[in-house]
Amino acid sequence: MFVDKAKITIKAGNGGDGAVSFHREKYVAAGGPDGGDGGCGGNVVFVVDDHFSTLIDFRYKRKYVAENGENGGARRCTGKSAPDLIVKVPRGTVIREAQSGRIMADMSDDAPHILAHGGRGGKGNANFATSTRQIPRFAKPGFPGESFEVTLELKLLADVGLVGFPNVGKSTLISVVSAAKPKIANYHFTTLTPVLGVVRLDAERSFVMADIPGLIEGASEGVGLGHEFLRHVERCRLILHVLDVSGCEGRDPIEDFEAINRELANFSEALAECPQIVVANKSDMAEEAQIDRLRENITGRGLPFYVISAATTMGTRELMDAVGEALSKLPPVKIYEAEPFTQEDLAQRFADRQAFEVEVEDGIYYVSAPWLEPILRTVNMEDYSSLQYFQRVLRSSGIIDKLEEMGIEEGSTVNIFGFEFDYIR
């Protein structure tokens, strides 16, 4: 099964928590704090694997989560950082953030792309010792790893794209000019998936040609099969527009030409502006008057025009030489640039990380804040300086202000993930 679009969730690993520890050694009194830092969480890294040609694996596994970093240890031992999670995709896969549509990476080269960064490890209590606070009984939790819901779109990397109505001979053409072996039969929609073929002109010159399923009128609106695969022509440097000059299907090739161009324009403005070479196929079954009529119309539009018979290979060599010559004057295959976060996006992500909710039930104020849970784990409720640190977090995050805004009174109970305390002004 050919799958060229998928949606998955990726989650980088969280950083390990810092350790609360004190040096213990014979004959060494009051050794002091020696809690180590936590290790970094694993990144989610996407790499290209040319053995893959479809995204079907992502239909069955939709969540990719990297490992968390290890917690810090005693004797200032830093926790082990987690390994990166490697996700392999076919070459030409474009990765977008599902919510905003922002391009995160174009997997068209061999460079690995880190899509979700692992969280940094938290600081151990050894980092918080000062001349006035010599026995800190708290540490910092690890930072959470980034997480995204992303869409994967496979856009084949091809120099030339074959477009045209069904049964005009596109598959036959690619089979005679390259080593590709598409299914060929005398009925519509024989080609159900895109087919790539490498055309070699000589020892030093070659290009990649893509045959996509036949288009019909209304394809850009979802009619037929070709609309599902038009994205594979978006990268092409040149379009070979194949027409059935014989009219053996009962269609007018000029009307076919205009209809397909309308569908390309409706799908993408870039496709409408892509250079074209028009190919009159099945010339061995056509009359001279039919060929001359089509030639006059196409050349009148200022487009190159070639007459071939893919079944007998007549004119195919000349056509491929012309394609190679045209490609030498065109820019390389389009590569999509990654789009960085905007200031608004960064502000929203920061706000989401500091988000919290407060609900009152039976006189108890319940605070819900996922980011606060790891901090609560590292706080020693029996240590004054640790409690001071926790109070500063509640104040700086706006939780205290929200409680006061809701009319909390002194002595009221506040519940944060099961930990309850009395509110004191």
GURORO-827259 format. One line per field, with one value per residue (C-alpha): residue number from 1; residue in one letter; x, y, z. Coordinates in steps of 0.02 Angstrom, whole numbers, plus 50000, padded with zeros to 5 digits. Layout:
// residues N
seq <- NUM  ... .
type <- A  ... .
px <- X  ... .
py <- Y  ... .
pz <- Z  ... .
***
This chain:
// residues 425
seq <- 1  2  3  4  5  6  7  8  9  10  11  12  13  14  15  16  17  18  19  20  21  22  23  24  25  26  27  28  29  30  31  32  33  34  35  36  37  38  39  40  41  42  43  44  45  46  47  48  49  50  51  52  53  54  55  56  57  58  59  60  61  62  63  64  65  66  67  68  69  70  71  72  73  74  75  76  77  78  79  80  81  82  83  84  85  86  87  88  89  90  91  92  93  94  95  96  97  98  99  100  101  102  103  104  105  106  107  108  109  110  111  112  113  114  115  116  117  118  119  120  121  122  123  124  125  126  127  128  129  130  131  132  133  134  135  136  137  138  139  140  141  142  143  144  145  146  147  148  149  150  151  152  153  154  155  156  157  158  159  160  161  162  163  164  165  166  167  168  169  170  171  172  173  174  175  176  177  178  179  180  181  182  183  184  185  186  187  188  189  190  191  192  193  194  195  196  197  198  199  200  201  202  203  204  205  206  207  208  209  210  211  212  213  214  215  216  217  218  219  220  221  222  223  224  225  226  227  228  229  230  231  232  233  234  235  236  237  238  239  240  241  242  243  244  245  246  247  248  249  250  251  252  253  254  255  256  257  258  259  260  261  262  263  264  265  266  267  268  269  270  271  272  273  274  275  276  277  278  279  280  281  282  283  284  285  286  287  288  289  290  291  292  293  294  295  296  297  298  299  300  301  302  303  304  305  306  307  308  309  310  311  312  313  314  315  316  317  318  319  320  321  322  323  324  325  326  327  328  329  330  331  332  333  334  335  336  337  338  339  340  341  342  343  344  345  346  347  348  349  350  351  352  353  354  355  356  357  358  359  360  361  362  363  364  365  366  367  368  369  370  371  372  373  374  375  376  377  378  379  380  381  382  383  384  385  386  387  388  389  390  391  392  393  394  395  396  397  398  399  400  401  402  403  404  405  406  407  408  409  410  411  412  413  414  415  416  417  418  419  420  421  422  423  424  425 .
type <- M  F  V  D  K  A  K  I  T  I  K  A  G  N  G  G  D  G  A  V  S  F  H  R  E  K  Y  V  A  A  G  G  P  D  G  G  D  G  G  C  G  G  N  V  V  F  V  V  D  D  H  F  S  T  L  I  D  F  R  Y  K  R  K  Y  V  A  E  N  G  E  N  G  G  A  R  R  C  T  G  K  S  A  P  D  L  I  V  K  V  P  R  G  T  V  I  R  E  A  Q  S  G  R  I  M  A  D  M  S  D  D  A  P  H  I  L  A  H  G  G  R  G  G  K  G  N  A  N  F  A  T  S  T  R  Q  I  P  R  F  A  K  P  G  F  P  G  E  S  F  E  V  T  L  E  L  K  L  L  A  D  V  G  L  V  G  F  P  N  V  G  K  S  T  L  I  S  V  V  S  A  A  K  P  K  I  A  N  Y  H  F  T  T  L  T  P  V  L  G  V  V  R  L  D  A  E  R  S  F  V  M  A  D  I  P  G  L  I  E  G  A  S  E  G  V  G  L  G  H  E  F  L  R  H  V  E  R  C  R  L  I  L  H  V  L  D  V  S  G  C  E  G  R  D  P  I  E  D  F  E  A  I  N  R  E  L  A  N  F  S  E  A  L  A  E  C  P  Q  I  V  V  A  N  K  S  D  M  A  E  E  A  Q  I  D  R  L  R  E  N  I  T  G  R  G  L  P  F  Y  V  I  S  A  A  T  T  M  G  T  R  E  L  M  D  A  V  G  E  A  L  S  K  L  P  P  V  K  I  Y  E  A  E  P  F  T  Q  E  D  L  A  Q  R  F  A  D  R  Q  A  F  E  V  E  V  E  D  G  I  Y  Y  V  S  A  P  W  L  E  P  I  L  R  T  V  N  M  E  D  Y  S  S  L  Q  Y  F  Q  R  V  L  R  S  S  G  I  I  D  K  L  E  E  M  G  I  E  E  G  S  T  V  N  I  F  G  F  E  F  D  Y  I  R .
px <- 50000  50066  50038  50103  50021  50016  49992  50094  50140  50321  50381  50560  50621  50610  50768  50811  50781  50924  50969  50959  51107  51237  51414  51440  51617  51704  51800  51720  51594  51461  51519  51396  51275  51334  51176  51214  51120  50996  51036  50962  50812  50828  50793  50675  50782  50717  50834  50814  50815  50816  50753  50584  50468  50305  50239  50138  50233  50161  49985  50015  50127  50072  50165  50354  50422  50606  50676  50692  50859  50914  50902  51058  51147  51254  51435  51390  51357  51263  51125  51148  51077  50951  50990  50906  50754  50788  50637  50669  50568  50577  50675  50564  50456  50398  50360  50236  50169  49989  49912  49991  50046  50222  50357  50476  50591  50608  50690  50773  50956  51057  51071  50978  50846  50804  50618  50590  50729  50747  50732  50885  50922  50877  51009  51058  51061  51250  51217  51115  51238  51289  51374  51204  51116  51240  51121  50994  50868  50791  50840  50764  50666  50714  50640  50504  50547  50463  50310  50220  50083  50154  50096  50209  50187  50289  50329  50433  50598  50585  50652  50513  50330  50216  50038  49888  49722  49711  49767  49866  50026  50121  50166  50221  50332  50420  50444  50536  50648  50696  50710  50543  50417  50244  50086  50027  49854  49724  49605  49591  49681  49802  49929  49869  50028  50168  50311  50489  50612  50791  50822  51006  51055  51239  51374  51368  51189  51030  50868  50722  50550  50388  50229  50075  49900  49798  49705  49527  49424  49383  49541  49589  49421  49444  49376  49467  49636  49761  49714  49789  49957  49970  50083  50216  50224  50247  50435  50460  50569  50480  50312  50289  50108  50060  49913  49829  49840  49746  49586  49555  49471  49344  49418  49489  49674  49660  49516  49615  49764  49659  49565  49724  49804  49651  49666  49852  49814  49672  49785  49936  49991  50168  50112  50026  50191  50300  50383  50298  50341  50190  50201  50084  50082  50004  50055  50065  49875  49841  49818  49932  49788  49760  49944  49956  49801  49872  50046  49976  49876  50018  50157  50038  50043  50233  50261  50384  50294  50355  50272  50308  50243  50292  50234  50357  50485  50474  50534  50568  50756  50737  50610  50727  50871  50758  50707  50890  50930  50784  50832  51009  50936  50815  50847  50868  50726  50631  50678  50561  50643  50600  50493  50550  50431  50358  50360  50175  50206  50345  50238  50095  50209  50277  50101  50050  50196  50142  49956  49857  49678  49602  49436  49345  49253  49186  49294  49455  49553  49616  49762  49793  49959  50050  50215  50207  50206  50393  50436  50329  50424  50589  50527  50563  50413  50508  50645  50618  50728  50646  50473  50531  50583  50413  50324  50426  50371  50188  50206  50304  50186  50034  49950  49950  49878  49742  49695  49683  49581  49459  49438  49538  49541  49679  49671  49584  49650  49745  49768  49905  49915  49862  49977  49871  49922  49836  49845  49933  49954 .
py <- 50000  50172  50297  50474  50567  50531  50620  50570  50635  50657  50685  50716  50648  50747  50795  50699  50777  50848  50750  50802  50721  50758  50695  50548  50496  50430  50563  50700  50799  50902  50852  50969  50948  50840  50806  50790  50859  50760  50698  50772  50692  50614  50713  50655  50652  50624  50549  50498  50314  50277  50101  50178  50236  50257  50319  50162  50124  50283  50218  50084  50178  50355  50403  50419  50456  50473  50413  50526  50573  50487  50577  50645  50547  50570  50627  50754  50616  50680  50568  50482  50575  50477  50421  50508  50428  50404  50411  50356  50430  50421  50553  50699  50697  50869  50883  51013  51059  50999  51145  51291  51209  51278  51183  51106  51010  50954  50783  50799  50787  50668  50784  50731  50852  50872  50904  50893  50938  50842  50934  50987  50901  50985  51053  50954  51032  51055  51201  51296  51300  51475  51552  51586  51427  51288  51141  51162  51020  51047  51023  51071  50952  50916  51020  50939  50886  50966  50882  50911  50837  50836  50790  50699  50729  50632  50742  50639  50714  50709  50823  50786  50748  50659  50725  50690  50601  50414  50295  50423  50320  50396  50227  50161  50313  50298  50112  50135  50280  50212  50050  50078  49938  50012  49912  49941  49896  49965  50035  50189  50210  50067  50170  50181  50247  50364  50279  50345  50307  50365  50419  50407  50514  50469  50422  50592  50651  50581  50641  50571  50558  50531  50455  50496  50421  50497  50659  50696  50854  50901  50817  50969  50954  50770  50684  50528  50471  50599  50734  50625  50628  50803  50849  50739  50853  51012  50988  50948  51065  51021  50947  50830  50851  50692  50699  50563  50641  50495  50532  50346  50376  50490  50648  50804  50823  51014  51007  50881  51000  51146  51040  50970  51142  51208  51069  51106  51290  51254  51141  51256  51419  51352  51205  51323  51418  51263  51247  51121  51016  50950  50772  50707  50519  50377  50464  50294  50286  50466  50552  50694  50817  50775  50800  50964  51033  50997  51061  51226  51250  51208  51303  51451  51453  51463  51287  51155  51016  50839  50697  50521  50344  50271  50097  50094  50212  50329  50503  50457  50481  50654  50697  50643  50744  50896  50866  50853  51015  51104  51042  51108  51284  51264  51286  51131  51035  51143  51121  51192  51300  51269  51407  51468  51505  51679  51790  51754  51566  51578  51684  51558  51410  51499  51538  51356  51298  51416  51380  51327  51311  51340  51265  51280  51130  51117  51264  51185  51271  51140  51198  51102  51139  50994  51089  51107  50920  50887  51041  50977  50811  50897  51006  50955  51014  50999  51118  51306  51359  51228  51292  51469  51412  51330  51488  51594  51477  51497  51685  51709  51596  51697  51559  51659  51810  51702  51630  51805  51862  51720  51783  51654  51687  51655  51477  51410  51244  51236  51067  51042  50863  50793  50904  51015  51168  51314  51481  51616  51794 .
pz <- 50000  49953  50094  50070  50214  50401  50567  50720  50893  50944  51122  51176  51342  51503  51593  51751  51922  52023  52180  52362  52448  52581  52588  52704  52746  52899  52995  52887  52987  52898  52725  52644  52498  52353  52252  52065  51916  51813  51639  51480  51397  51225  51068  50929  50772  50595  50465  50284  50239  50053  50086  50129  49990  50085  50253  50287  50448  50524  50500  50631  50753  50786  50946  50960  51134  51178  51345  51497  51571  51731  51898  51978  52114  52269  52263  52129  52004  51851  51787  51620  51472  51370  51191  51046  50967  50780  50664  50484  50341  50150  50058  50010  50167  50222  50409  50470  50641  50633  50727  50634  50470  50499  50403  50528  50409  50230  50231  50062  50113  50220  50370  50528  50591  50776  50782  50970  51093  51254  51420  51518  51681  51845  51962  52117  52289  52279  52161  52291  52435  52488  52638  52716  52654  52686  52691  52550  52559  52389  52207  52040  51931  51752  51613  51507  51330  51181  51107  50943  50838  50662  50488  50367  50180  50055  49904  49784  49728  49539  49403  49279  49311  49188  49189  49079  49069  49106  48968  48867  48879  49025  49101  48932  48908  49075  49048  48882  48935  49107  49203  49291  49273  49301  49271  49094  49029  48909  49040  49148  49314  49285  49383  49562  49644  49586  49494  49488  49350  49318  49137  49087  48938  48943  49068  49154  49131  49206  49284  49384  49306  49403  49332  49436  49417  49277  49308  49256  49260  49439  49507  49611  49700  49740  49583  49526  49594  49533  49659  49797  49709  49637  49783  49704  49552  49658  49670  49485  49384  49221  49173  49025  48975  48882  48761  48659  48485  48406  48499  48517  48685  48602  48681  48600  48648  48648  48771  48875  48878  48939  49067  49147  49156  49245  49374  49400  49425  49546  49648  49656  49576  49571  49464  49342  49320  49303  49130  49016  48865  48773  48707  48572  48604  48502  48341  48254  48271  48219  48052  47996  48005  48189  48229  48131  48217  48389  48342  48280  48441  48560  48470  48460  48650  48645  48715  48651  48556  48521  48427  48489  48497  48664  48611  48464  48548  48399  48447  48629  48616  48542  48677  48818  48743  48739  48921  48972  48881  48964  49137  49117  49112  49259  49446  49555  49635  49759  49941  50074  50206  50388  50462  50635  50777  50773  50928  50950  50943  51072  51186  51172  51208  51362  51420  51397  51503  51644  51628  51782  51840  52012  52066  52232  52302  52480  52532  52467  52328  52204  52095  51934  51846  51760  51759  51949  51986  51957  52060  52203  52200  52238  52380  52559  52658  52822  52767  52784  52636  52526  52572  52534  52360  52332  52390  52267  52126  52175  52183  52021  51922  51974  52074  52236  52145  52070  52241  52314  52164  52199  52377  52475  52661  52786  52851  52693  52627  52462  52375  52245  52180  52348  52451  52564  52663  52748  52661  52764  52706 .
***
